[in-house]
Amino acid sequence: MSDKPISTPSNFIRHIIDEDLKNGKNGGQVLTRFPPEPNGYLHIGHAKSICLNFGVARDYQGQCNLRFDDTNPHKENLEFVEAIQADVKWLGFDWGGKPFYASDYFEQLYGFAMELIDKGLAYICDLNAEQTREYRGTLTEPGKNSPYRERSIEENRDLFQRMRAGEFADGAKVLRARIDMASPNINLRDPTLYRIRHGVIHHQTGSEWCLYPMYDFTHPISDALEGVTHSLCTLEFEDHRPLYDWVLDNISIPCHPQQIEFSRLNLQYTVMSKRKLTRLVEEGIVEGWDDPRMPTIAGLRRRGYTPAAIREFCDRIGVTKSDNSIEMAILESCIREDLDAHAPRAMAVLHPLKVVLSNYPEDKTEMLSAANHPKDEAMGSRQLPFSRELYIDRADFMEVAPNKKFKRLVLGGEVRLRNAYVIRCDEVIKDNAGEPIELRCSVDMDTLGANPEGRKVKGVIHWVSAQHGIRAELRLYDRLFTVPHPDSDKSVTDFVELLNPQALRTLTDCILEPGLAKAAEGSRYQFEREGYFCFDAKASRADLPVFNLVVGLKDSWAKIEQQD
């Protein structure tokens, strides 16, 4: 469990736990669990559940189990298991030892299924999937009993044992609970408890089983076997709670956890469906699960998000029972505030324009001191090489100022170079198309440091020494989709049509201050006047470092959304 305190405002779940503890329920213990399916990478929605489950356990001096719901080996593998563990640890939490697996309980689950059969509460059904749907009924019409519902206990036992032995093909038979086909809750209309899966190697149990339990059967029993006190689920499981309770009420297990539902995280301009995220990966629409455009925790980590920012985001959005849509700006604000306080400053020229200081000695290089952070002296300073030839950003020069608000360099005008001198533009060299390719400037050597008395220079721009700067690739990431709610947008038939073509723009000829050549994996910087960037070791080459845009200095989408 993380040792670092995380603010934990009260919510309805904590009120329930407080009341339970007050009444001496569960022996004064609190045990939660985080039960991901290892069939993909975790996303920002899972982060909310992680922070909730592990945070509750931490604050009540309890325990949170990490338990893999590994009951569908067709879609699961060890890559996902390892990625999930890495994500939970990166967020700052620990499960206190070895993780749990639903497959740890396969033998016990099988025994409990036999118990239901012996009680006449479960039966083997031969209906195929289409027939089962037809028999189930609708939300307004009751279902009808399966023709196999009245099989004897002896026959059901025999068939279930033979299913385990592998005598029947996939889909030939299932084990169903015997509850009520007329129930208004469709989840109680004799739900499937077990199905047959041949030809797969389970990442934990190998080829030992060809019979796999369903989630609605596995989950409550796994909770009970582990002694979970509060089983926290998202709202889509609210209608499943009667089945959760039914399973535990009808087997000989002493523990009965309390399932409590909360609203899932719906983040604008992205999708949270693992099926849709899997499609983006498998069809090559993104580079992989850790693509910085993805809402996965791995993607956010590679882009440059911090664990503290994600925890703060989960804290800010809170825990309620009401479905809501969270603005992307809230998440971006959290990372912007975190990096503003902790990211060292650096200078990077995204669109280089050469500047030659005509009155500066050709063979001279001097080292100028620059603070690593304007508000934190403890972060120290760095030395920047200054020489005759520099690069500034193209956007920082115009021959004639377009308006009074333009405070950068113009022909005949002056500007201060950040942490350096005041320069004056004397001449513009252009290419055949009339575009500036070089500026001839003069430098006032008496202007290092504070402006001399009576000297006024309105603008300050950043720069990099042409001789010492390093070439780099900057990847400018934006929102994955062009609309806030791609999952529900009816203007298209396929959600991929709403992908933002500007979600990734690549700049390959950027010039960075030389100290960034030693950037460590995942190190983050504020490139002054540009935004917050993170070194991407995975994408970098020996001769071309790559930095990802984490977030801009301001919320550039606010105006766009207002215009829309």
VEXDREN-2710 file (C-alpha; in Angstrom, 1 decimal):
% VEXDREN-2710
k/r/px/py/pz
1/MET/0.0/0.0/0.0
2/SER/1.2/3.5/-0.8
3/ASP/2.9/5.3/2.2
4/LYS/2.1/8.7/0.7
5/PRO/-1.1/10.2/2.1
6/ILE/-3.8/10.7/-0.5
7/SER/-6.7/13.1/0.3
8/THR/-9.9/11.1/0.8
9/PRO/-13.1/13.1/1.0
10/SER/-16.0/11.3/2.4
11/ASN/-18.5/9.5/0.2
12/PHE/-21.5/7.2/0.5
13/ILE/-19.3/4.1/0.5
14/ARG/-17.2/5.4/3.4
15/HIS/-20.5/6.3/5.2
16/ILE/-21.6/2.6/4.9
17/ILE/-18.2/1.4/6.1
18/ASP/-18.3/3.8/9.0
19/GLU/-21.7/2.5/10.1
20/ASP/-20.5/-1.1/9.7
21/LEU/-17.6/-0.4/12.0
22/LYS/-19.7/1.4/14.5
23/ASN/-22.0/-1.6/14.7
24/GLY/-19.1/-4.1/15.0
25/LYS/-19.9/-5.7/11.6
26/ASN/-17.2/-8.0/10.1
27/GLY/-15.3/-8.0/13.4
28/GLY/-14.2/-4.4/12.8
29/GLN/-12.3/-5.5/9.6
30/VAL/-12.2/-4.0/6.2
31/LEU/-11.2/-6.1/3.2
32/THR/-11.7/-5.0/-0.4
33/ARG/-10.5/-6.3/-3.7
34/PHE/-9.7/-5.1/-7.2
35/PRO/-10.7/-7.9/-9.6
36/PRO/-9.6/-7.1/-13.2
37/GLU/-9.9/-9.5/-16.1
38/PRO/-6.5/-10.1/-17.7
39/ASN/-7.8/-9.6/-21.2
40/GLY/-6.4/-6.2/-21.9
41/TYR/-4.6/-3.3/-20.3
42/LEU/-6.1/-1.2/-17.5
43/HIS/-7.5/2.3/-18.5
44/ILE/-8.2/5.5/-16.6
45/GLY/-11.6/4.1/-15.6
46/HIS/-9.9/1.2/-13.7
47/ALA/-7.7/3.8/-12.0
48/LYS/-10.8/5.1/-10.3
49/SER/-11.6/1.7/-9.0
50/ILE/-8.0/1.1/-7.9
51/CYS/-7.8/4.3/-6.0
52/LEU/-11.2/3.6/-4.4
53/ASN/-10.5/0.0/-3.3
54/PHE/-6.9/0.4/-2.3
55/GLY/-7.6/3.8/-0.7
56/VAL/-10.5/2.5/1.4
57/ALA/-8.4/-0.4/2.6
58/ARG/-5.5/1.9/3.4
59/ASP/-7.5/4.4/5.3
60/TYR/-9.3/1.8/7.4
61/GLN/-6.1/-0.1/8.2
62/GLY/-7.4/-3.0/6.1
63/GLN/-6.3/-5.0/3.1
64/CYS/-7.1/-4.8/-0.6
65/ASN/-6.6/-8.0/-2.7
66/LEU/-5.5/-7.9/-6.3
67/ARG/-7.5/-10.8/-7.8
68/PHE/-7.4/-11.7/-11.5
69/ASP/-10.8/-12.8/-12.9
70/ASP/-9.2/-15.4/-15.1
71/THR/-12.2/-17.4/-16.2
72/ASN/-12.0/-16.8/-20.0
73/PRO/-8.7/-18.1/-21.2
74/HIS/-9.6/-17.4/-24.9
75/LYS/-8.9/-13.7/-24.3
76/GLU/-6.4/-13.8/-21.4
77/ASN/-2.6/-14.1/-21.2
78/LEU/0.4/-13.4/-19.0
79/GLU/1.2/-10.1/-20.8
80/PHE/-2.0/-8.6/-19.4
81/VAL/-1.4/-10.1/-16.0
82/GLU/2.0/-8.5/-15.7
83/ALA/0.9/-5.2/-17.2
84/ILE/-2.0/-4.9/-14.6
85/GLN/0.4/-5.6/-11.7
86/ALA/2.8/-3.0/-13.1
87/ASP/0.0/-0.4/-13.4
88/VAL/-1.3/-0.9/-9.9
89/LYS/2.2/-0.6/-8.4
90/TRP/3.0/2.5/-10.6
91/LEU/-0.2/4.2/-9.2
92/GLY/1.3/3.8/-5.7
93/PHE/-0.5/0.7/-4.3
94/ASP/0.5/-2.7/-3.1
95/TRP/-1.6/-5.8/-2.5
96/GLY/0.6/-7.1/0.3
97/GLY/2.1/-10.2/-1.2
98/LYS/1.1/-12.7/-3.9
99/PRO/-1.9/-11.7/-6.1
100/PHE/-5.0/-13.9/-6.1
101/TYR/-6.5/-15.6/-9.1
102/ALA/-10.1/-16.9/-9.6
103/SER/-8.4/-20.0/-11.0
104/ASP/-7.0/-20.6/-7.5
105/TYR/-10.6/-21.6/-6.6
106/PHE/-11.6/-23.7/-9.6
107/GLU/-11.8/-26.9/-7.5
108/GLN/-13.8/-25.2/-4.8
109/LEU/-16.1/-23.5/-7.4
110/TYR/-16.7/-26.9/-9.0
111/GLY/-17.6/-28.3/-5.6
112/PHE/-20.1/-25.5/-4.9
113/ALA/-21.6/-26.0/-8.3
114/MET/-22.2/-29.7/-7.3
115/GLU/-23.8/-28.5/-4.1
116/LEU/-26.3/-26.5/-6.1
117/ILE/-27.0/-29.5/-8.2
118/ASP/-27.6/-31.7/-5.2
119/LYS/-30.0/-29.1/-3.8
120/GLY/-32.0/-29.0/-7.1
121/LEU/-30.8/-25.5/-7.7
122/ALA/-28.8/-26.1/-10.9
123/TYR/-29.2/-28.3/-14.0
124/ILE/-27.5/-29.2/-17.2
125/CYS/-29.1/-27.5/-20.2
126/ASP/-28.6/-28.6/-23.9
127/LEU/-30.1/-25.5/-25.5
128/ASN/-27.7/-23.7/-27.8
129/ALA/-26.9/-20.0/-27.4
130/GLU/-29.6/-18.8/-29.8
131/GLN/-32.3/-21.0/-28.2
132/THR/-31.3/-19.8/-24.7
133/ARG/-31.8/-16.2/-25.8
134/GLU/-35.2/-17.1/-27.2
135/TYR/-36.2/-18.9/-24.0
136/ARG/-35.0/-16.0/-21.8
137/GLY/-37.8/-13.6/-22.8
138/THR/-37.5/-9.8/-22.8
139/LEU/-37.5/-7.0/-20.4
140/THR/-41.3/-6.9/-20.7
141/GLU/-42.1/-10.6/-21.3
142/PRO/-41.2/-13.5/-19.0
143/GLY/-39.0/-16.3/-20.1
144/LYS/-40.0/-19.9/-20.4
145/ASN/-38.5/-23.0/-18.8
146/SER/-35.8/-25.0/-20.6
147/PRO/-37.0/-28.4/-21.6
148/TYR/-34.0/-29.8/-19.7
149/ARG/-34.9/-27.9/-16.5
150/GLU/-36.5/-31.0/-14.8
151/ARG/-33.6/-33.4/-15.2
152/SER/-33.0/-35.4/-12.1
153/ILE/-30.2/-34.6/-9.6
154/GLU/-28.5/-37.9/-10.5
155/GLU/-28.5/-37.1/-14.2
156/ASN/-27.3/-33.5/-13.7
157/ARG/-24.4/-34.8/-11.5
158/ASP/-23.4/-37.4/-14.1
159/LEU/-23.5/-34.9/-17.0
160/PHE/-21.6/-32.2/-15.0
161/GLN/-18.8/-34.7/-14.2
162/ARG/-18.7/-35.8/-17.8
163/MET/-18.5/-32.1/-18.9
164/ARG/-15.4/-31.8/-16.7
165/ALA/-14.0/-34.9/-18.2
166/GLY/-14.2/-33.4/-21.6
167/GLU/-16.8/-35.7/-23.2
168/PHE/-18.8/-32.9/-24.8
169/ALA/-18.0/-30.2/-27.4
170/ASP/-18.0/-26.5/-26.8
171/GLY/-21.5/-25.2/-26.5
172/ALA/-23.1/-28.6/-26.3
173/LYS/-24.1/-28.2/-22.7
174/VAL/-24.0/-25.6/-19.9
175/LEU/-24.7/-25.6/-16.2
176/ARG/-27.5/-23.2/-15.3
177/ALA/-28.9/-22.0/-12.0
178/ARG/-32.5/-23.0/-11.3
179/ILE/-34.1/-19.7/-10.1
180/ASP/-37.1/-18.1/-11.8
181/MET/-37.7/-17.7/-15.6
182/ALA/-40.4/-15.2/-14.8
183/SER/-38.3/-13.0/-12.7
184/PRO/-38.5/-9.3/-13.6
185/ASN/-34.7/-9.2/-13.2
186/ILE/-33.5/-11.0/-16.3
187/ASN/-30.2/-11.9/-14.6
188/LEU/-32.2/-14.3/-12.4
189/ARG/-33.8/-16.2/-15.3
190/ASP/-31.7/-19.4/-14.9
191/PRO/-28.3/-17.8/-15.6
192/THR/-25.5/-19.9/-17.0
193/LEU/-22.9/-20.9/-14.3
194/TYR/-20.5/-23.0/-16.3
195/ARG/-19.6/-23.4/-20.0
196/ILE/-17.2/-25.7/-21.9
197/ARG/-14.0/-24.4/-23.4
198/HIS/-11.7/-26.8/-25.2
199/GLY/-8.4/-26.2/-27.0
200/VAL/-7.0/-23.4/-24.8
201/ILE/-4.1/-23.3/-22.4
202/HIS/-4.9/-21.3/-19.3
203/HIS/-2.0/-19.1/-18.2
204/GLN/-2.3/-20.4/-14.6
205/THR/-3.8/-23.9/-14.8
206/GLY/-2.6/-25.0/-18.3
207/SER/-4.8/-27.7/-19.8
208/GLU/-6.1/-29.0/-16.6
209/TRP/-9.7/-27.7/-17.1
210/CYS/-12.0/-27.6/-20.1
211/LEU/-14.9/-26.4/-17.9
212/TYR/-14.9/-22.7/-16.9
213/PRO/-17.2/-20.8/-14.5
214/MET/-19.0/-17.6/-15.4
215/TYR/-18.2/-14.3/-13.7
216/ASP/-21.5/-14.0/-11.9
217/PHE/-20.8/-17.4/-10.2
218/THR/-17.1/-16.9/-9.6
219/HIS/-17.1/-13.4/-8.3
220/PRO/-19.2/-13.8/-5.2
221/ILE/-17.6/-17.1/-4.2
222/SER/-14.1/-15.7/-4.7
223/ASP/-15.0/-12.7/-2.5
224/ALA/-16.4/-14.9/0.2
225/LEU/-13.5/-17.3/0.2
226/GLU/-11.1/-14.4/0.7
227/GLY/-13.2/-12.9/3.4
228/VAL/-14.0/-9.7/1.5
229/THR/-16.2/-7.4/3.6
230/HIS/-17.1/-4.8/1.0
231/SER/-17.3/-5.7/-2.7
232/LEU/-17.2/-2.4/-4.6
233/CYS/-18.5/-2.6/-8.2
234/THR/-19.5/-0.2/-10.9
235/LEU/-23.2/0.5/-11.5
236/GLU/-23.6/-2.0/-14.3
237/PHE/-23.4/-4.7/-11.7
238/GLU/-26.3/-3.3/-9.7
239/ASP/-28.8/-5.6/-11.4
240/HIS/-26.5/-8.5/-10.8
241/ARG/-26.5/-8.0/-7.1
242/PRO/-29.5/-10.3/-6.5
243/LEU/-27.7/-13.1/-8.2
244/TYR/-24.5/-12.3/-6.2
245/ASP/-26.6/-12.7/-3.0
246/TRP/-28.5/-15.8/-4.4
247/VAL/-25.3/-17.7/-5.0
248/LEU/-23.9/-17.0/-1.5
249/ASP/-27.3/-17.7/0.2
250/ASN/-27.5/-21.1/-1.4
251/ILE/-24.1/-22.6/-0.8
252/SER/-22.4/-23.6/2.5
253/ILE/-20.0/-20.7/2.8
254/PRO/-19.9/-18.7/6.1
255/CYS/-18.9/-15.3/4.7
256/HIS/-21.3/-13.1/2.8
257/PRO/-19.6/-9.9/1.5
258/GLN/-21.7/-6.8/0.8
259/GLN/-21.8/-5.6/-2.8
260/ILE/-21.9/-1.9/-3.2
261/GLU/-22.1/-0.1/-6.6
262/PHE/-20.7/3.2/-7.7
263/SER/-20.8/5.1/-10.9
264/ARG/-18.1/4.2/-13.5
265/LEU/-15.8/6.8/-15.0
266/ASN/-17.0/8.2/-18.3
267/LEU/-14.3/10.4/-19.7
268/GLN/-15.0/12.7/-22.6
269/TYR/-13.2/12.5/-26.0
270/THR/-12.2/8.8/-25.5
271/VAL/-13.8/5.3/-25.1
272/MET/-13.6/3.0/-22.0
273/SER/-14.9/-0.1/-23.7
274/LYS/-12.1/-2.7/-23.6
275/ARG/-13.6/-4.3/-26.7
276/LYS/-13.2/-1.0/-28.6
277/LEU/-9.7/-0.3/-27.2
278/THR/-8.7/-3.9/-28.2
279/ARG/-10.0/-3.1/-31.8
280/LEU/-7.8/0.0/-31.9
281/VAL/-4.8/-2.1/-31.0
282/GLU/-5.5/-5.1/-33.1
283/GLU/-6.3/-3.1/-36.3
284/GLY/-3.2/-1.0/-35.9
285/ILE/-5.1/2.2/-35.5
286/VAL/-2.8/2.9/-32.6
287/GLU/0.7/1.6/-32.0
288/GLY/-0.2/-0.6/-29.1
289/TRP/-1.8/-0.6/-25.6
290/ASP/0.8/1.9/-24.4
291/ASP/0.3/4.3/-27.3
292/PRO/0.2/7.8/-25.7
293/ARG/-3.1/8.5/-27.4
294/MET/-4.8/5.7/-25.5
295/PRO/-6.6/6.2/-22.2
296/THR/-4.8/3.2/-20.8
297/ILE/-2.7/3.7/-17.7
298/ALA/0.3/2.4/-19.7
299/GLY/-0.4/5.0/-22.4
300/LEU/-0.8/7.8/-19.9
301/ARG/2.4/6.8/-18.2
302/ARG/4.3/6.7/-21.5
303/ARG/2.9/10.1/-22.5
304/GLY/4.2/11.6/-19.2
305/TYR/1.3/11.6/-16.8
306/THR/2.3/11.1/-13.1
307/PRO/0.7/8.7/-10.5
308/ALA/0.0/11.7/-8.3
309/ALA/-1.9/13.5/-11.0
310/ILE/-4.1/10.5/-11.7
311/ARG/-4.8/9.9/-8.0
312/GLU/-5.7/13.6/-7.7
313/PHE/-8.0/13.3/-10.7
314/CYS/-9.8/10.3/-9.1
315/ASP/-10.1/12.3/-5.9
316/ARG/-11.6/15.3/-7.6
317/ILE/-14.2/13.5/-9.5
318/GLY/-15.4/11.7/-6.4
319/VAL/-17.5/8.6/-5.8
320/THR/-21.2/8.8/-6.4
321/LYS/-24.1/6.6/-7.6
322/SER/-25.0/8.9/-10.4
323/ASP/-23.7/8.4/-14.0
324/ASN/-21.8/11.4/-15.2
325/SER/-19.5/12.5/-18.0
326/ILE/-16.2/13.9/-16.9
327/GLU/-14.5/16.7/-18.9
328/MET/-11.1/15.9/-20.2
329/ALA/-10.0/19.3/-19.0
330/ILE/-10.3/18.1/-15.4
331/LEU/-7.7/15.4/-16.0
332/GLU/-5.5/17.7/-17.9
333/SER/-5.7/20.3/-15.2
334/CYS/-4.5/17.7/-12.6
335/ILE/-1.4/16.9/-14.6
336/ARG/-0.7/20.5/-15.5
337/GLU/-0.8/21.5/-11.8
338/ASP/1.5/18.6/-10.8
339/LEU/4.1/19.3/-13.5
340/ASP/4.0/23.1/-12.9
341/ALA/5.2/22.4/-9.4
342/HIS/7.7/19.6/-10.1
343/ALA/8.9/19.7/-13.8
344/PRO/12.2/21.5/-14.4
345/ARG/12.3/24.1/-17.1
346/ALA/14.1/23.7/-20.4
347/MET/14.2/25.5/-23.8
348/ALA/13.2/23.8/-27.0
349/VAL/12.7/25.4/-30.4
350/LEU/9.9/23.5/-32.3
351/HIS/10.1/25.4/-35.6
352/PRO/13.7/26.7/-35.9
353/LEU/14.6/30.0/-37.5
354/LYS/18.3/30.8/-37.5
355/VAL/19.7/33.9/-35.9
356/VAL/23.2/35.2/-36.5
357/LEU/24.5/37.7/-34.0
358/SER/26.7/39.8/-36.3
359/ASN/28.6/41.6/-33.5
360/TYR/29.3/38.5/-31.4
361/PRO/32.7/36.9/-31.8
362/GLU/32.6/33.8/-34.0
363/ASP/34.8/31.7/-31.8
364/LYS/33.2/32.7/-28.5
365/THR/31.0/30.5/-26.3
366/GLU/29.9/31.5/-22.9
367/MET/27.9/29.7/-20.3
368/LEU/24.9/31.4/-18.9
369/SER/23.2/30.4/-15.7
370/ALA/19.4/29.5/-15.8
371/ALA/17.2/28.4/-13.0
372/ASN/15.7/25.0/-13.3
373/HIS/12.4/26.2/-11.8
374/PRO/11.4/29.9/-11.3
375/LYS/9.6/29.1/-8.0
376/ASP/11.8/26.4/-6.4
377/GLU/15.4/27.3/-5.7
378/ALA/16.0/23.8/-4.4
379/MET/15.8/22.5/-7.9
380/GLY/19.0/24.4/-8.7
381/SER/20.2/25.8/-12.0
382/ARG/21.9/24.7/-15.2
383/GLN/24.4/26.2/-17.6
384/LEU/23.3/27.1/-21.1
385/PRO/25.9/27.6/-23.9
386/PHE/25.5/30.9/-25.8
387/SER/27.2/31.5/-29.1
388/ARG/27.1/33.6/-32.3
389/GLU/24.5/31.4/-34.1
390/LEU/21.2/30.6/-32.4
391/TYR/17.8/29.3/-33.2
392/ILE/14.5/30.9/-32.2
393/ASP/11.0/29.8/-33.0
394/ARG/9.5/31.0/-36.3
395/ALA/6.4/32.1/-34.5
396/ASP/8.5/34.6/-32.5
397/PHE/9.4/36.7/-35.6
398/MET/7.5/38.9/-38.0
399/GLU/8.8/41.6/-40.2
400/VAL/6.1/43.9/-39.1
401/ALA/4.1/43.5/-35.9
402/PRO/0.5/42.5/-36.8
403/ASN/-0.9/44.3/-33.7
404/LYS/0.1/46.0/-30.4
405/LYS/-0.1/42.6/-28.6
406/PHE/2.8/41.2/-30.6
407/LYS/5.8/41.5/-28.2
408/ARG/8.2/39.3/-30.0
409/LEU/10.9/40.1/-32.5
410/VAL/10.3/42.3/-35.6
411/LEU/12.6/43.9/-38.1
412/GLY/14.2/46.9/-36.5
413/GLY/12.9/45.8/-33.1
414/GLU/14.4/44.4/-29.9
415/VAL/13.6/41.4/-27.7
416/ARG/15.2/39.8/-24.8
417/LEU/16.5/36.2/-25.0
418/ARG/15.4/34.2/-22.0
419/ASN/18.3/34.1/-19.4
420/ALA/20.5/36.0/-21.9
421/TYR/20.9/39.3/-23.7
422/VAL/18.7/41.8/-25.6
423/ILE/19.1/41.5/-29.4
424/ARG/17.9/43.7/-32.3
425/CYS/16.9/42.4/-35.7
426/ASP/18.8/44.3/-38.4
427/GLU/18.2/42.2/-41.5
428/VAL/16.1/39.4/-42.8
429/ILE/17.4/36.8/-45.3
430/LYS/14.7/35.1/-47.3
431/ASP/14.4/32.1/-49.7
432/ASN/13.1/32.2/-53.2
433/ALA/9.6/32.0/-52.0
434/GLY/10.0/35.0/-49.8
435/GLU/10.1/33.2/-46.5
436/PRO/12.6/34.2/-43.8
437/ILE/15.4/31.6/-43.4
438/GLU/17.9/33.7/-41.4
439/LEU/17.9/36.8/-39.2
440/ARG/20.9/39.0/-38.9
441/CYS/20.8/40.6/-35.4
442/SER/23.0/42.6/-33.1
443/VAL/23.4/41.8/-29.4
444/ASP/23.7/44.4/-26.6
445/MET/26.4/42.9/-24.4
446/ASP/25.5/45.2/-21.5
447/THR/22.0/43.7/-21.0
448/LEU/22.8/40.4/-19.4
449/GLY/20.7/40.0/-16.2
450/ALA/18.3/42.8/-15.1
451/ASN/17.6/45.5/-17.7
452/PRO/19.7/48.6/-17.2
453/GLU/17.8/51.6/-15.8
454/GLY/15.7/53.3/-18.4
455/ARG/15.9/50.4/-20.9
456/LYS/12.5/48.9/-21.8
457/VAL/12.1/45.6/-23.8
458/LYS/8.6/44.3/-24.0
459/GLY/9.2/40.7/-25.2
460/VAL/11.1/37.7/-24.0
461/ILE/11.6/34.7/-26.2
462/HIS/13.4/31.3/-25.9
463/TRP/16.4/30.2/-27.9
464/VAL/18.9/27.4/-28.3
465/SER/22.6/27.6/-29.4
466/ALA/22.9/26.4/-33.0
467/GLN/26.3/24.9/-32.3
468/HIS/25.4/23.1/-29.1
469/GLY/21.7/22.3/-29.5
470/ILE/20.5/18.7/-30.2
471/ARG/18.1/17.7/-32.8
472/ALA/15.0/15.9/-31.5
473/GLU/11.6/14.7/-32.5
474/LEU/8.6/16.0/-30.6
475/ARG/5.2/14.2/-30.8
476/LEU/2.3/16.5/-30.1
477/TYR/-0.6/14.5/-28.8
478/ASP/-4.2/15.7/-28.7
479/ARG/-7.6/14.2/-27.9
480/LEU/-8.3/10.8/-29.4
481/PHE/-11.7/11.7/-30.7
482/THR/-13.2/14.8/-32.2
483/VAL/-16.5/14.6/-30.2
484/PRO/-17.0/14.4/-26.4
485/HIS/-19.1/11.2/-26.5
486/PRO/-17.9/8.9/-29.3
487/ASP/-19.6/5.9/-27.7
488/SER/-23.0/7.4/-28.1
489/ASP/-22.7/9.7/-31.1
490/LYS/-25.3/8.8/-33.7
491/SER/-23.8/10.8/-36.6
492/VAL/-21.7/7.8/-37.6
493/THR/-22.2/4.0/-37.8
494/ASP/-18.7/3.2/-36.6
495/PHE/-16.9/5.0/-33.8
496/VAL/-13.6/4.9/-35.5
497/GLU/-15.0/7.5/-38.0
498/LEU/-14.8/10.0/-35.1
499/LEU/-11.1/9.5/-34.5
500/ASN/-9.2/12.8/-34.4
501/PRO/-6.7/12.9/-37.3
502/GLN/-4.8/15.5/-35.4
503/ALA/-4.4/13.3/-32.3
504/LEU/-0.7/12.9/-33.2
505/ARG/1.4/15.4/-35.0
506/THR/5.1/14.8/-35.3
507/LEU/7.8/17.5/-35.5
508/THR/11.2/16.0/-36.6
509/ASP/13.5/19.1/-36.8
510/CYS/13.2/20.5/-33.3
511/ILE/16.3/21.9/-31.5
512/LEU/16.6/21.4/-27.8
513/GLU/19.1/22.7/-25.2
514/PRO/22.1/20.3/-25.0
515/GLY/21.4/19.1/-21.4
516/LEU/18.4/17.2/-22.6
517/ALA/20.6/14.7/-24.4
518/LYS/21.0/13.1/-21.0
519/ALA/17.3/12.9/-20.3
520/ALA/16.3/9.8/-18.4
521/GLU/13.4/7.5/-19.3
522/GLY/10.1/9.1/-18.3
523/SER/11.7/12.4/-17.2
524/ARG/9.4/15.4/-17.6
525/TYR/10.1/19.0/-18.4
526/GLN/8.4/22.2/-19.1
527/PHE/9.6/23.4/-22.5
528/GLU/9.3/27.1/-21.8
529/ARG/6.4/28.8/-23.6
530/GLU/5.5/25.5/-25.3
531/GLY/4.2/22.9/-22.9
532/TYR/5.1/19.9/-20.7
533/PHE/7.0/17.2/-22.4
534/CYS/8.2/13.7/-21.4
535/PHE/11.2/11.8/-22.7
536/ASP/10.0/8.6/-24.6
537/ALA/12.8/6.1/-24.3
538/LYS/10.8/3.5/-26.2
539/ALA/10.4/5.6/-29.3
540/SER/13.9/7.3/-29.2
541/ARG/16.9/6.4/-31.2
542/ALA/20.5/6.9/-30.3
543/ASP/20.7/9.8/-32.8
544/LEU/17.2/11.2/-32.3
545/PRO/15.6/11.5/-28.9
546/VAL/11.8/11.7/-28.8
547/PHE/9.7/13.8/-26.4
548/ASN/6.0/13.5/-26.0
549/LEU/3.7/16.4/-25.3
550/VAL/2.0/15.6/-22.0
551/VAL/-0.2/18.7/-21.8
552/GLY/-0.1/22.3/-23.0
553/LEU/0.5/25.2/-20.7
554/LYS/-3.2/26.2/-21.1
555/ASP/-6.4/24.4/-21.9
556/SER/-6.5/25.1/-25.7
557/TRP/-9.7/23.1/-26.1
558/ALA/-11.8/25.3/-23.9
559/LYS/-12.3/27.9/-26.7
560/ILE/-12.9/25.1/-29.2
561/GLU/-15.6/23.6/-27.1
562/GLN/-17.3/26.9/-26.6
563/GLN/-17.3/27.5/-30.4
564/ASP/-18.8/24.1/-31.0
END
